Amino acid sequence: MEKLKVGICGYGGLGRVHVGSMMAMDDVEIVAVCDNNPERLESKEVKINIEHNGPVFDIRNCRTYLDFRKMLKKEKLDAVVTALPTDIHAKYAVMAMNEGIHVFSEKPMALNSRECDKMIKARDENKVQLQIGQCLRFWPEYEMLEKAVSEKTYGPLKSLTMTRIGGYSTWAEWFNDGKLSGGAILDLHLHDVDWAQHALGMPKAICAAGVVGRSGAVDDVTALWQYDGFVVTIRGSWMYQTFSMSFQAFFENAAMDFGVHPDTALRVNVRGDKGFRKVDLPSNENGYSREMRYFLDSVRGKVKNTVCTAESTKESVGLVMLENKSIARQKWISI
Ligand SMILES: NC(=O)c1ccc[n+]([C@@H]2O[C@H](COP(=O)([O-])OP(=O)(O)OC[C@H]3O[C@@H](n4cnc5c(N)ncnc54)[C@H](O)[C@@H]3O)[C@@H](O)[C@H]2O)c1
């Protein structure tokens, strides 16, 4: 099988995570890496906000570029993976798609819905694949929660709390400018917004309270989403120190939780049991590898992307905008 030729744009934290995932795949070749900071093209390691112990790519094995346009013109790429500051996600993805190249672009899809629409238009006009890095949709623990909800394994869901907290960025300054990142509400909290929207559907109404922080945007948020028969509470903040993600789900006949407790494992406590027991996961791979495999399989035409469509990731950006509105107006918003 001929290898897919992939180019990377943005060789910081997430660019390297994606390169690490692809190094373990034998049907992909990373032929070029672009970053407008020359130091990034020389250094082996960068600081990053998540734990990543994947293999280190030897950049001498591929061609390097400071200018994305040049990379697109000179290389014959099947796909690009972009991991750039959020304010240029749409611009760079559209540039690549207009050259007929498939695009995997990091989350958030863009800073607003208008920019998301430009990306969807370019995808349709050029008949290419576009997938956004909403990795939680592929995260084994969250996939098991999704399954328990849809199959009513423990009866209907009654309430769910999702939490994602960390500190302000010490690894890349652009995150701390809300005009570039959208603040914690769009950069961090979006992960749980996206999972809830994807796995549970659109809520009937939402209400959020938040605090504008150092980024100039909402950096601490508590949102309530009302569904028929259950409520979801989503907490997100950059006002803590170390990063953690967790959830507690209460079903009619069981409680299921993940994260923070001593070993973070996914656990369930079924009514009548003595306590929690660990749940077997569908995969040992993390969400980053699994989302990339899915994207590359869709590029090869092996799967039709139904799990992470651009239309549905755009909905998540729209929901964050509605939460911002609810915070500003101090009101519930019906959907
Ligand atoms: N899915 C996740 O769990 C997750 C985690 C962290 C970050 N992210 C997302 O990934 C994206 C990148 O985040 P990061 O942590 O890798 O940031 P980063 O700052 O470490 O990396 C971004 C890189 O892009 C380069 N760059 C900036 N402008 C450029 C341009 N015009 N042309 C070429 N290169 C350019 C920078 O020099 C830098 O090396 C963000 O959108 C962020 O929200 C996702």
The ligand as an ORCA input file, in Angstrom:
! r2SCAN-3c Opt
* xyz 0 1
  N      -6.601     18.473     21.577
  C      -5.964     18.860     22.671
  O      -6.016     18.201     23.709
  C      -5.149     20.097     22.631
  C      -4.196     20.352     23.649
  C      -3.402     21.506     23.520
  C      -3.575     22.363     22.453
  N      -4.537     22.100     21.506
  C      -4.756     23.011     20.371
  O      -3.698     22.860     19.427
  C      -3.394     24.116     18.834
  C      -1.897     24.382     19.025
  O      -1.612     24.361     20.428
  P      -0.119     24.063     20.943
  O      -0.226     23.769     22.389
  O       0.527     23.079     20.043
  O       0.522     25.519     20.732
  P       2.066     25.865     20.524
  O       2.176     27.350     20.674
  O       2.903     24.960     21.330
  O       2.306     25.480     18.991
  C       1.888     26.288     17.913
  C       3.028     26.354     16.900
  O       2.570     27.054     15.747
  C       3.644     27.866     15.283
  N       3.089     28.940     14.456
  C       2.425     30.061     14.851
  N       2.040     30.782     13.781
  C       2.480     30.120     12.684
  C       2.392     30.378     11.284
  N       1.773     31.448     10.810
  N       2.956     29.478     10.440
  C       3.597     28.361     10.916
  N       3.711     28.096     12.225
  C       3.157     28.949     13.094
  C       4.332     28.360     16.553
  O       5.648     28.784     16.328
  C       4.252     27.107     17.425
  O       5.399     26.294     17.318
  C      -4.305     25.144     19.516
  O      -5.400     25.438     18.740
  C      -4.746     24.456     20.799
  O      -6.024     24.867     21.230
  C      -5.289     20.974     21.566
*
